[in-house]
Amino acid sequence: MPHYCGYNSIDFMIRYLVKTNYDILIVGGGLIGQLAALACAKIGNLSIALIDGRDILNSEIYEQDGRAFALSPSSVRLLNHLKIETDNLSQPIQDMLITDGEIGEENAWRLHFNSSSIPHDKIAEMIESRLLSVATLNRLKTESAITVIAPHFISDLIHDDSGVSGIVAGKKITADLLIAADGAGSPIRKAAGILYEGRSYNQKSLVTTIAHSLPHEGLAVQRFLPGGPLAILPLIDQRSQIVWSDTSRAIEAACNLTENDFLTELNHRIGGHLGDISLIAPRQNYGLALQIAQSVTAKRLALIGDAAHVIHPMAGQGLNLGLRDIAALYDVLKDARSVGRDIGGAALENYASWRKTDVTALAAATDGLSYLYNPANGPLSRPASKALAHLRRAGLSAINESEFLKTILMSEAAGVGNLQPSLLT
Ligand SMILES: Cc1cc2nc3c(=O)[nH]c(=O)nc-3n(C[C@H](O)[C@H](O)[C@H](O)COP(=O)(O)OP(=O)(O)OC[C@H]3O[C@@H](n4cnc5c(N)ncnc54)[C@H](O)[C@@H]3O)c2cc1C
């Protein structure tokens, strides 16, 4: 007997026991899988099964994730369309400062944005993963079209012209469309034989949260230091998220420092704008890689979120990119459904072509920046790396002097483009 937890768990269990045939089967119930289920439910007259190997109905599991996300305005609009309000949970980023220099060499080169450069009142909103996850879960529990089957794995998965089927806890379930939201390691992508392009950055990010004596005033700081970028991102309640990227060896060493020594190192890198700082969360670390699936569709299959693309977190865009997958898929499935077309058929080609430009452009931009700032990952020799340092500083300086360019850059990061899926508008 599967284990179901949380409010309304009996409803979920009864639904699962009586129903084995769904319109859509989503494997992977991380944030992207859960939000995709809500978007599919919004289309109407669709039944959705959401399967995850973790106990995703238990809100306690989300406390373990120390990350926070910078949500672009279009991502916030998508959440609002799905009836998830972030206003009381998130901190607006009102100003952004990007510096390039040696540790302790304050702001040698600066790129200064503020929200008046773009047609929004905020650049992005910082929200902690645990808060967004619980808000999403609470919303999920109110949606009768969705059956959550967790913690469970699916076996004998088949997706071909005739349909989708698999075995969960000894029962066969079927659907018309399979959505893989099963993360960077995506077993479904692998089983479908879809390769990805990319590489390991041989870098890690250390993530933690600090409290500080001075207010951050909505300022997000990204310092490009010799080892990699350090982001200091404002959170609610006078706290900030730290995302410190460096070589794997340097990050592991930073994780093993005593708390006092770690704070001394961090202080040195942050500079003094936050006053006295203290550590209020464990230090977690994540390996960094670039992974772009060569195709995001196969027979009756759509890949979304990290299953389709993993990019360097320096631009804080991974989750935003996954939300844009959901928005595109929503319009494609809604259109197909409205004219009675098969949701697992040719409609998926529109999803693939719609997502290609956005994913490729963002992957290229973050990969290029990562290369400029960490040339040890690339083929250039040391003298050439020095030339690159001049190049990137000249680039930052030129951008800083051009209000027009900054407006374009920030509008892109905020998700404002010409052809937008409806959930982003
Ligand atoms: C340090 C760091 C900072 C980041 N900061 C930002 C940021 O500021 N802004 C931003 O937009 N993005 C950011 N990102 C990226 C963001 O975290 C990811 O893009 C996002 O969390 C991916 O969500 P997902 O649901 O696709 O994948 P996951 O969260 O990995 O979820 C996958 C789910 O699939 C389940 N699963 C896997 N295999 C199976 C299976 N066989 N059967 C059943 N279930 C399965 C797992 O249990 C899991 O629940 C950051 C990433 C890192 C590493």
The ligand as an SDF file (V2000), in Angstrom:
LIG
                    3D

 53 58  0  0  0  0  0  0  0  0999 V2000
   22.6330   26.6980   -6.7770 C   0  0  0  0  0  0  0  0  0  0  0  0
   21.4580   26.8790   -7.6770 C   0  0  0  0  0  0  0  0  0  0  0  0
   20.7770   28.0930   -7.6790 C   0  0  0  0  0  0  0  0  0  0  0  0
   19.6980   28.2830   -8.5490 C   0  0  0  0  0  0  0  0  0  0  0  0
   19.0660   29.4980   -8.5520 N   0  0  0  0  0  0  0  0  0  0  0  0
   18.0640   29.7190   -9.4370 C   0  0  0  0  0  0  0  0  0  0  0  0
   17.4080   31.0160   -9.5020 C   0  0  0  0  0  0  0  0  0  0  0  0
   17.7370   31.9780   -8.8120 O   0  0  0  0  0  0  0  0  0  0  0  0
   16.3900   31.1760  -10.4010 N   0  0  0  0  0  0  0  0  0  0  0  0
   15.9960   30.1600  -11.2210 C   0  0  0  0  0  0  0  0  0  0  0  0
   15.0850   30.3920  -12.0350 O   0  0  0  0  0  0  0  0  0  0  0  0
   16.5740   28.9190  -11.1620 N   0  0  0  0  0  0  0  0  0  0  0  0
   17.5990   28.6810  -10.3020 C   0  0  0  0  0  0  0  0  0  0  0  0
   18.1910   27.4570  -10.2560 N   0  0  0  0  0  0  0  0  0  0  0  0
   17.7010   26.3710  -11.1370 C   0  0  0  0  0  0  0  0  0  0  0  0
   16.4890   25.6660  -10.5170 C   0  0  0  0  0  0  0  0  0  0  0  0
   16.7890   25.2570   -9.2070 O   0  0  0  0  0  0  0  0  0  0  0  0
   16.0940   24.4360  -11.3590 C   0  0  0  0  0  0  0  0  0  0  0  0
   16.0210   24.7970  -12.7120 O   0  0  0  0  0  0  0  0  0  0  0  0
   14.7260   23.8880  -10.9290 C   0  0  0  0  0  0  0  0  0  0  0  0
   14.6980   23.6540   -9.5390 O   0  0  0  0  0  0  0  0  0  0  0  0
   14.4180   22.5930  -11.6790 C   0  0  0  0  0  0  0  0  0  0  0  0
   13.1850   22.0660  -11.2400 O   0  0  0  0  0  0  0  0  0  0  0  0
   12.6280   20.6880  -11.8450 P   0  0  0  0  0  0  0  0  0  0  0  0
   11.2900   20.4810  -11.1950 O   0  0  0  0  0  0  0  0  0  0  0  0
   12.7450   20.6820  -13.3160 O   0  0  0  0  0  0  0  0  0  0  0  0
   13.6610   19.5600  -11.3570 O   0  0  0  0  0  0  0  0  0  0  0  0
   13.8680   18.9320   -9.8890 P   0  0  0  0  0  0  0  0  0  0  0  0
   13.6690   19.9520   -8.8420 O   0  0  0  0  0  0  0  0  0  0  0  0
   15.1770   18.2320   -9.9350 O   0  0  0  0  0  0  0  0  0  0  0  0
   12.6750   17.8690   -9.7340 O   0  0  0  0  0  0  0  0  0  0  0  0
   12.7120   16.6050  -10.3390 C   0  0  0  0  0  0  0  0  0  0  0  0
   11.7280   15.6990   -9.6080 C   0  0  0  0  0  0  0  0  0  0  0  0
   11.6490   14.4520  -10.3000 O   0  0  0  0  0  0  0  0  0  0  0  0
   11.6280   13.3980   -9.3540 C   0  0  0  0  0  0  0  0  0  0  0  0
   12.1200   12.1870  -10.0170 N   0  0  0  0  0  0  0  0  0  0  0  0
   13.3260   11.9930  -10.5950 C   0  0  0  0  0  0  0  0  0  0  0  0
   13.3960   10.7690  -11.1400 N   0  0  0  0  0  0  0  0  0  0  0  0
   12.1900   10.1730  -10.9020 C   0  0  0  0  0  0  0  0  0  0  0  0
   11.6450    8.8920  -11.2220 C   0  0  0  0  0  0  0  0  0  0  0  0
   12.3440    7.9680  -11.8700 N   0  0  0  0  0  0  0  0  0  0  0  0
   10.3880    8.6220  -10.8230 N   0  0  0  0  0  0  0  0  0  0  0  0
    9.6670    9.5330  -10.1370 C   0  0  0  0  0  0  0  0  0  0  0  0
   10.1330   10.7620   -9.8240 N   0  0  0  0  0  0  0  0  0  0  0  0
   11.3770   11.0670  -10.2050 C   0  0  0  0  0  0  0  0  0  0  0  0
   12.5000   13.8910   -8.2090 C   0  0  0  0  0  0  0  0  0  0  0  0
   12.1690   13.2150   -6.9980 O   0  0  0  0  0  0  0  0  0  0  0  0
   12.1410   15.3760   -8.1730 C   0  0  0  0  0  0  0  0  0  0  0  0
   11.0540   15.6280   -7.3070 O   0  0  0  0  0  0  0  0  0  0  0  0
   19.2750   27.2280   -9.4070 C   0  0  0  0  0  0  0  0  0  0  0  0
   19.9410   25.9940   -9.3900 C   0  0  0  0  0  0  0  0  0  0  0  0
   21.0290   25.8280   -8.5480 C   0  0  0  0  0  0  0  0  0  0  0  0
   21.7580   24.5010   -8.5590 C   0  0  0  0  0  0  0  0  0  0  0  0
  1  2  1  0
  2  3  1  0
  2 52  2  0
  3  4  2  0
  4  5  1  0
  4 50  1  0
  5  6  2  0
  6  7  1  0
  6 13  1  0
  7  8  2  0
  7  9  1  0
  9 10  1  0
 10 11  2  0
 10 12  1  0
 12 13  2  0
 13 14  1  0
 14 15  1  0
 14 50  1  0
 15 16  1  0
 16 17  1  0
 16 18  1  0
 18 19  1  0
 18 20  1  0
 20 21  1  0
 20 22  1  0
 22 23  1  0
 23 24  1  0
 24 25  2  0
 24 26  1  0
 24 27  1  0
 27 28  1  0
 28 29  2  0
 28 30  1  0
 28 31  1  0
 31 32  1  0
 32 33  1  0
 33 34  1  0
 33 48  1  0
 34 35  1  0
 35 36  1  0
 35 46  1  0
 36 37  1  0
 36 45  1  0
 37 38  2  0
 38 39  1  0
 39 40  1  0
 39 45  2  0
 40 41  1  0
 40 42  2  0
 42 43  1  0
 43 44  2  0
 44 45  1  0
 46 47  1  0
 46 48  1  0
 48 49  1  0
 50 51  2  0
 51 52  1  0
 52 53  1  0
M  END
$$$$
